[in-house]
Amino acid sequence: MKVEDFEIFLEDFCDFLDGLEASVAKMKMQIAKLVGIAEEKPIFSWNPDKIKWQKTQGVKGEFEKSEDFNNPEFKALLKDLAQHNGKLTRNGWFYWTFKNGSTVGRKKREA
């Protein structure tokens, strides 16, 4: 197997796992709602609504990206992404860091 093929496989597998993680989180919310237990919403150190996003088109479809360097919310997001190997899912959105390390992309996860 070529290195490029393995890297593509790993990227696709990570996308699959992120989707699985989002599905599990949604199921937990549904179960909590059915049972009548209010699940606490996690407190994050960053608010994506306070970050400037621009819509763009990529190989896998439309997504949003940001390079809002001087924004403390953006810096906190970059730090959080670094702690999660450059990829994470929060509140139905998948976030990732581009190879340059200073650009972040996000895409709405389909339920």
FIPA-538155 format. One record per residue (C-alpha): x negated, y negated, z; residue number from 1; residue in one letter. Coordinates in Angstrom, 1 decimal, always signed. Last residue first. Example, Ala and Ser with C-alpha at 12.3 -4.5 7.8 and 13.67 -1.06 7.14 Angstrom:
<sites>
+--------+--------+--------+-----+----+
:     xx :     yy :     zz :   i : aa :
+--------+--------+--------+-----+----+
:  -13.7 :   +1.1 :   +7.1 :   2 :  S :
:  -12.3 :   +4.5 :   +7.8 :   1 :  A :
+--------+--------+--------+-----+----+
</sites>
This chain:
<sites>
+--------+--------+--------+-----+----+
:     xx :     yy :     zz :   i : aa :
+--------+--------+--------+-----+----+
:  +27.8 :  -13.7 :  +11.5 : 111 :  A :
:  +25.7 :  -15.6 :   +9.0 : 110 :  E :
:  +22.7 :  -17.3 :  +10.5 : 109 :  R :
:  +22.4 :  -21.0 :   +9.5 : 108 :  K :
:  +18.9 :  -21.8 :   +8.2 : 107 :  K :
:  +16.1 :  -23.7 :   +9.7 : 106 :  R :
:  +12.6 :  -24.8 :   +8.5 : 105 :  G :
:   +9.8 :  -26.4 :  +10.5 : 104 :  V :
:   +6.8 :  -28.2 :   +9.1 : 103 :  T :
:   +3.7 :  -28.8 :  +11.2 : 102 :  S :
:   +2.0 :  -25.4 :  +11.2 : 101 :  G :
:   +0.9 :  -25.5 :   +7.5 : 100 :  N :
:   +2.1 :  -21.9 :   +7.2 :  99 :  K :
:   +5.7 :  -23.0 :   +7.8 :  98 :  F :
:   +7.3 :  -22.6 :  +11.2 :  97 :  T :
:  +10.6 :  -20.9 :  +11.5 :  96 :  W :
:  +14.1 :  -21.5 :  +12.9 :  95 :  Y :
:  +17.2 :  -19.3 :  +12.5 :  94 :  F :
:  +20.4 :  -21.0 :  +13.6 :  93 :  W :
:  +23.4 :  -19.4 :  +15.3 :  92 :  G :
:  +22.8 :  -21.0 :  +18.7 :  91 :  N :
:  +19.1 :  -20.3 :  +18.7 :  90 :  R :
:  +17.1 :  -17.8 :  +16.6 :  89 :  T :
:  +13.3 :  -17.7 :  +16.6 :  88 :  L :
:  +10.2 :  -17.6 :  +14.4 :  87 :  K :
:   +6.7 :  -18.9 :  +14.7 :  86 :  G :
:   +5.2 :  -16.3 :  +16.9 :  85 :  N :
:   +7.8 :  -17.0 :  +19.7 :  84 :  H :
:   +5.6 :  -19.2 :  +21.9 :  83 :  Q :
:   +4.6 :  -21.2 :  +18.8 :  82 :  A :
:   +8.3 :  -21.7 :  +18.0 :  81 :  L :
:   +8.9 :  -23.1 :  +21.5 :  80 :  D :
:   +5.9 :  -25.5 :  +21.1 :  79 :  K :
:   +7.1 :  -26.6 :  +17.6 :  78 :  L :
:  +10.6 :  -27.2 :  +19.1 :  77 :  L :
:   +9.1 :  -29.3 :  +21.9 :  76 :  A :
:   +7.2 :  -31.4 :  +19.3 :  75 :  K :
:  +10.4 :  -31.8 :  +17.3 :  74 :  F :
:  +12.3 :  -33.0 :  +20.4 :  73 :  E :
:   +9.4 :  -35.4 :  +21.2 :  72 :  P :
:   +9.8 :  -37.0 :  +17.7 :  71 :  N :
:   +6.7 :  -38.4 :  +16.2 :  70 :  N :
:   +6.2 :  -35.4 :  +13.8 :  69 :  F :
:   +9.7 :  -35.3 :  +12.3 :  68 :  D :
:   +8.5 :  -32.9 :   +9.6 :  67 :  E :
:  +11.8 :  -31.2 :   +9.1 :  66 :  S :
:  +13.4 :  -28.6 :   +6.9 :  65 :  K :
:  +16.9 :  -27.5 :   +6.0 :  64 :  E :
:  +17.9 :  -24.4 :   +4.0 :  63 :  F :
:  +19.4 :  -23.5 :   +0.7 :  62 :  E :
:  +18.6 :  -20.2 :   -1.0 :  61 :  G :
:  +16.0 :  -17.4 :   -0.6 :  60 :  K :
:  +13.5 :  -18.9 :   -3.0 :  59 :  V :
:  +14.0 :  -22.3 :   -1.4 :  58 :  G :
:  +16.3 :  -25.3 :   -1.9 :  57 :  Q :
:  +16.2 :  -28.3 :   +0.4 :  56 :  T :
:  +18.4 :  -30.1 :   +2.9 :  55 :  K :
:  +16.6 :  -32.6 :   +5.1 :  54 :  Q :
:  +16.5 :  -32.5 :   +8.9 :  53 :  W :
:  +15.8 :  -35.4 :  +11.3 :  52 :  K :
:  +15.7 :  -34.0 :  +14.9 :  51 :  I :
:  +18.0 :  -35.2 :  +17.6 :  50 :  K :
:  +20.7 :  -32.6 :  +16.7 :  49 :  D :
:  +18.1 :  -29.9 :  +17.1 :  48 :  P :
:  +17.9 :  -30.6 :  +20.9 :  47 :  N :
:  +14.7 :  -29.4 :  +22.6 :  46 :  W :
:  +13.8 :  -28.0 :  +26.0 :  45 :  S :
:  +16.5 :  -25.4 :  +25.8 :  44 :  F :
:  +19.1 :  -24.7 :  +28.5 :  43 :  I :
:  +20.8 :  -21.4 :  +27.9 :  42 :  P :
:  +24.6 :  -21.4 :  +28.0 :  41 :  K :
:  +25.9 :  -19.5 :  +30.9 :  40 :  E :
:  +28.4 :  -16.7 :  +30.1 :  39 :  E :
:  +31.9 :  -17.3 :  +31.3 :  38 :  A :
:  +33.2 :  -13.9 :  +32.3 :  37 :  I :
:  +36.8 :  -13.3 :  +31.2 :  36 :  G :
:  +36.2 :   -9.7 :  +30.1 :  35 :  V :
:  +37.1 :  -10.5 :  +26.5 :  34 :  L :
:  +35.0 :  -13.7 :  +26.5 :  33 :  K :
:  +32.0 :  -12.0 :  +28.0 :  32 :  A :
:  +32.3 :   -9.2 :  +25.5 :  31 :  I :
:  +32.5 :  -11.8 :  +22.6 :  30 :  Q :
:  +29.5 :  -13.6 :  +24.0 :  29 :  M :
:  +27.5 :  -10.4 :  +24.3 :  28 :  K :
:  +28.5 :   -9.5 :  +20.7 :  27 :  M :
:  +27.2 :  -12.9 :  +19.5 :  26 :  K :
:  +23.9 :  -12.4 :  +21.2 :  25 :  A :
:  +23.6 :   -8.9 :  +19.7 :  24 :  V :
:  +24.3 :  -10.2 :  +16.2 :  23 :  S :
:  +21.7 :  -12.9 :  +16.5 :  22 :  A :
:  +19.1 :  -10.4 :  +17.7 :  21 :  E :
:  +20.0 :   -8.1 :  +14.8 :  20 :  L :
:  +19.6 :  -11.0 :  +12.3 :  19 :  G :
:  +16.2 :  -11.8 :  +13.9 :  18 :  D :
:  +15.2 :   -8.1 :  +13.6 :  17 :  L :
:  +16.2 :   -8.0 :   +9.9 :  16 :  F :
:  +14.2 :  -11.2 :   +9.2 :  15 :  D :
:  +11.2 :   -9.7 :  +11.0 :  14 :  C :
:  +11.6 :   -6.6 :   +8.7 :  13 :  F :
:  +11.7 :   -8.8 :   +5.6 :  12 :  D :
:   +8.5 :  -10.6 :   +6.7 :  11 :  E :
:   +6.8 :   -7.4 :   +7.6 :  10 :  L :
:   +7.7 :   -5.8 :   +4.2 :   9 :  F :
:   +6.4 :   -8.9 :   +2.4 :   8 :  I :
:   +3.2 :   -8.7 :   +4.3 :   7 :  E :
:   +2.8 :   -5.0 :   +3.6 :   6 :  F :
:   +3.4 :   -5.6 :   -0.1 :   5 :  D :
:   +0.7 :   -8.3 :   -0.1 :   4 :  E :
:   -1.8 :   -6.1 :   +1.7 :   3 :  V :
:   -1.3 :   -3.4 :   -1.0 :   2 :  K :
:   +0.0 :   +0.0 :   +0.0 :   1 :  M :
+--------+--------+--------+-----+----+
</sites>
